Amino acid sequence: MDDDIYGIKKWGDDILEVLNNGNIGLKNPFYPSNPSIDLIKIVKSLNERGISCPVLLRVTDYLAFRIKQINESFFKAIKEVGYKGYYKGVFPVKVNQQAQVIDRIVDFGKEFDFGLEVGSKPELLIALAHDLSSESTIICNGIKDREFINLAILSLKIGFKTILVLESPRELDLIIEVSQELNVRPLLGIRIKLTNKVSGNWSQSSGDRSAFGLSVEQVMKVIKKLKSYNYLDCLVLQHSHLGSQIPDIIEIRKTTQEACRFYSEMCKQGAPLEYLDLGGGLGVDYTGEQKSSFNSINYSLDEYCINILETVKYELDQSNIDNPIIITESGRACIASSSMLIFNILGTTNFDSEKKQELNSKDHPLLKNMIQIPEYLNLERAQECLNDLNYYREEIRALFRSGQIDLSNMAKTEETYLYVINKIKTVLSSTTEITEELQDAIDNMADIYHGNFSLFQSLPDVWAIDQIHPIAPLQKHNKRPNRRVILNDITCDSDGIINKFVLKEGVSNTLPLHDVSDDEDYFLGVFFIGAYQETLGDLHNLFGDTNVATIKLKENGGFQLLHEQEGDTISEVLTYVEYEPKNIINRFKHIVEDAVRSRDLSLSERKKITQTFKDSISGYTYFEK
Ligand SMILES: *Cc1c(COP(=O)(O)O)cnc(C)c1O
């Protein structure tokens, strides 16, 4: 079977492929001709080490590769368009602040003078604790208090290139004050508010009503103030950021052009600008559709780089202004592909049945009609059969409620319903051309597969903003899937479902999967989740952080486990909600003690109950085998 139902070749070609044994393999992007590494083997080997599902798998090679790709693509574009400046990217820390991630970004980025972008004091502290290359920058966005400014300015004394980007005119007074107190000149940037509004999920970051950046009048005021305090020579950077995941390349061109207009006007006012920072926004093609939509983009990385450099060169050459150093703050595009969530299926709720129901003389006439539906079922009459089926069941349910049908007839009715549904699904599976109403009806009869993960902890954007991440089974790609399912997580929240999936032919409301049996694990992978998901996740139902494994693919096959981070224990999540684990154990002991007195509990029973409680509190919050 080789028809790539899940569209892996469309969205995952850089990192994944289907192996001959039907399992998914991880490709090594640095050695594309080497055999891929069986993901099931990786998961089993992690399990043997005690790292059980759900597990977040970080593949460092994918991060290293993307950093290299983004930088090299800009270098290539510089040559191609004859750009007379450089490119020096930064990674926006908010996109993934985890120590294991930032350490590696700094490490992989060193050869490219890759820096960091921070938006808060904690993020600034993270940046300052890293050995960045001396030519890289730390870009400070966000609202800054005296402490933030103090630290940023002082860091210049120890060799960091820390640039304070003004988010509002207010900040300038404080910066000048602190700089005079410390007697250190700051490096300054201005965040401008572009009037071009972009589309996509984050469009409110752009345009007149954006909460960020300075309007034209404010820019003018700030320049005047800088001049009057003799600080204009400190203004080295212009910043703009339009929001994440910009779907359309035209918008990137237009906004770059507008940014250049500001840049040249500010230069004409005497600002010695060197850096043009165009923010984040480089998108990820989650669905592989290559189109301008929320979960896709209509451009390639090379196109993005060329479009930016071409626009900047053209606009600034016209005004005789030196080509600036270009900074971009690509978070999502840098990190998304390097993490995947892997979980096992705990059980299924099937919405059809293969068990044929036989006619019986004692059956209610309506039930008899229902049992006979398959006799006239064919493709043309599928909708009619479904209508009949629903009608008869409604009627019989009403009779049951009013006491005119007994439990055994009612049970037979429900079983017949599932059997006829199965027959209808089979008839419809022979065609792709079915009406919207029938398709909806079929989607509503999809099975529910219950996964060992929390949507709220591991995939918060799927819940909050309908982000679509590609999902595929890790095994059985050589067997045609026979079920259509939606996924349900382990929380008790009806919102904990996934019902949008990436398939080869486009986005679908159901995911084709295989039957699962009790004696064999069935694993699913959710891909491209490295950006934003980890810190945005929350503790709904007190499901905590999952286990995390960071691996490196070996050149000659196999993998190396670089780091493992155990997921939250129950005791840890309890402390997040103000419980003291020791206290809780003591409280439980008191309750058991009372039971010993009042309920005739034996001492050995007491010991067993207390021990079970204690064992639980140090365990994983997810389903364990
Ligand atoms: C969030 C953010 C980014 C990252 O955007 P991506 O689309 O993930 O690249 C960059 N810069 C600023 C100022 C941000 O707020």
The ligand as an ORCA input file, in Angstrom:
! r2SCAN-3c Opt
* xyz 0 1
  C       6.016     36.127     19.384
  C       6.986     37.013     18.775
  C       7.885     36.523     17.801
  C       7.833     35.120     17.261
  O       7.016     35.011     16.160
  P       7.025     33.665     15.258
  O       5.875     33.850     14.380
  O       6.923     32.531     16.181
  O       8.272     33.651     14.494
  C       8.826     37.390     17.318
  N       8.906     38.681     17.746
  C       8.045     39.186     18.664
  C       8.169     40.591     19.079
  C       7.068     38.373     19.204
  O       6.216     38.879     20.085
*
